[in-house]
Amino acid sequence: MMVDMSGELLVQRLHVDLRRQASALCRR
């Protein structure tokens, strides 16, 4: 359970980073 939760958090963080990079590229 703990591993799954940490995995989900990691995925969420990755998604946030990707969205940030995408928005930065779009602004460019």
MODELLER restraints for C-alpha pairs under 7 A, 6 or more apart:
rsr = mdl.restraints
at = mdl.atoms
